[in-house]
Amino acid sequence: MSNLLVLGGSGRTGIHVLKQAAVRGHRVRALVRNPDTVQAPPGVELIQGTPASIDDIRKAAKGTEAVLSALNNSRASDNPWAKPVSPPMFMTDAARNTLTVMGEQDIRRIVLTSTQGAGDDWARLNPLVKAFINLSNIKAGFEDHTALDQAVRASSGIDWTLARAVTLTDKPLSGPVRAAEAGTEKPGARINRADLAHFLVQTIEDDTWIRRAPLVWNTRG
């Protein structure tokens, strides 16, 4: 059992993170903008605030031992051309704030959601996929993910993991989940948000992926 700070706990992946962490016996605190709208499991402590504010993170992080971030750079819908609603570098700025607070409060462990194609994985994407991303509003999210990747890797004294999810779906928890370093295996096409949440919580509990960025996918459709 550990004391976890969850960022992005009100999102479609984050709400599964709250459930998985609570079921596995962790003491969970989540920093959310509007606690009244979050259907958190019993025992999860909701702190009002935003990861865009370093002071809000400082308040929420006190007494915790690890951070799990399920933040995303959101658009108005899943349509690739939908208007972005998050600030351009929302995830990156939040990560920098979080890493600063972790240094101040001697918190070493963080697991963050990332995406296939972020950072050095961009070169492995199909050229048609790259063209589609660059022409659509998905581009803003990829730019944020890549800057996040760079910021986390540049941190010192932090045991980080970047979980690079393939295409996300809202299907129920079904497993199994496979994780591998980019370029070592051909990943599957999709991962359920619930299964990604399970992987994120499992990863916070062990040291298999410290300072690594595995691709994560469901091994069956």
N, C-alpha and C positions, 0 to 999 in steps of 0.2 A: 504494500500500500504506500502511496505517496500523495503529496499535496500538489495538485496540478492547476495551473492557470491555462484556461482555454480561451483563445481568441477566435472570433468568428463563430461562436457557439450558436448563434441564431440562424445561421445559413443552412443550406440544404445538406451539406456534408457535416457541418458543425453540430447540428442537433443530434446526428448519429454518434458523433464523438462524445457528447455529453452522456448519452445513454450507455455507450460501450464502457466509458471510463467509470461510471457509477456502478454498473453491473460487476465490473472487475474489482470493485472495492476501493477505488481511489477516492480521496477527498477532492472534490472538484469545485473550482471557482471560475466563473465565466464573466468576462467583461463584455457587456452588450449595451447597445444604445437605449433600448426600451425593454426593461425586464418584464413589463406587463404583457408583452406580446410573445414571450418565449415560454413554450410548454416544456420546461425542464423537468427531468426526473427528480423524485424526492431526494433531498440531501444536497442537491447542487446549489451552490450559493451564487446568486446573480448580482453582479456589481454594475451599476449604471456608469457608462462612460464609453469612450471610443479609443481604439489603438492609434488614432491620429494624434492623441494627446499623450505626451510622455508622462505628465503628472497623473493621468488616469491609470496608465500602466503601472506606475510606481505604487499607487494605492492598491491596485488589484493584485500585484505580485507579492506583497508583503507576506512572508511566512510560507510561500510556495517553494517547491523544490525543482520543478520542471515546467516548461511551457510547451503547449501544443497549439499550433496555429493552423486553422482551417479557413483563413481569410482568402478572398478572391477579389479580382478586379471585375466588378459586375457590369452587365449591360441591362437594358430595359426588358429584354427577353432573351431566349436562347437563339433567336434568329441571328445569323452571323453579321447582318447589317444593322442590327438594333443599336440604338445610341448608347454609348458608355454612360453609366451613372456614377461610377466611382471616380475620384480624382485620378489623373493620369498615372501617378506612381504610388498609389495608395498602399499596396502590399510592401513595396520597398521601403517607403517612409515608416510604415508601421514596424517593419523588421528592424530598421535602424534604431527606432525608439526602444524596441524590446531588447535588443542586444545591449544597448546602453544601460538600461535598467538591470539587466541580468548581471552586468559587470559591477554595478553599484551594490547589488544585493547578494552577490556571490551565488548566483544560480547558473549552473553549468550546462544543463541539458535542454535542448529544444528540438522539436520535430515540426517541420513545416510542409504543407502541401505545395507541390510544384506541378509541372506539366511536362509531358513528352514534348520535346522540341525546345525546351528552355536551355539556356547556356550552351555548353558544348554539344548538346544533343541536336541543336538546330541543323547542323551539317548532315545529319542522318535522315532528315525528313525528305520525302519524295518532292522533286521540284514542283510538281503540280500542287501539292499541299502547301508548299511555301508560297507559291503565287496566290493561291486562294486566301491564305492568311494575310498576306500583304495588301490584297485588294479589299478585304472586308474589315469590319470593326473589331474582329478578333485580334487584329494586330496590336491594339493598345494593351490587351491582356498579356500577350507574348512579350512585349517590350518590358512590361512590369515584372513578369516572371524572370526574365533574363537579368534584369537589374537586381532583383531580389537574390537570385543565385549568386551574383557577383558580391553583393554585400555580405551575405552569410559566409561565403568562402573566405572573405577577407578578415573575418572576425578572429580574435585570438582568445584562447582559453575557454572556448565554447565547444561542447560536444554536440554538433548539429547533425541532423539528417534532413535531406530534401527528398520527399517522396514524390516522384514524377509520375503522376497518374496519366493513363491513356484516356480516351473519351469516357466521360462520366455518364452514368445512367441512374435513374431513380428506382430501379428494381429493388425488391427486398434482399436482405442478407441471404446469400446463397453459397458463396465460396466455391471452390477453393481459390486462394489468391497466390499469385506467383510474383516474386520480385527478383530482379537481376540488374547488374550494372549495364548501362546502355552500351550496345554494340556486342554484347556477349551472347544474347539470345534474341530471337524474333519474338516481340511481345504480342499478346492478344490485342484485339481491337477495342475492348471495353472493360470498365470496372464499375461495379455498383457503388454508389456513395456509401452505403452501409458497410460494404466489404472494405472500402478504403479506410473508413473510420476504424474498423477493427484492426487493420494493419497499422494505422497511426498509433493507436493505443498500445498495441503489442510492441511496437518499435520503441516507444518511450520506456518500456519496461526492461528492455534488454540492450545489449551493446553491439548487435550484429551489424548495424548500418551506421555507426558513428563516423562522421566526416565523410559520408558517401551519399550518392544521389541515385538510388535505384529506380528503375521503371517498375510500375506496379500494375497488374492486370488480373482479371478473372480468367482462369484456365478453361472454363467452359462458358458457353453463351448464356 
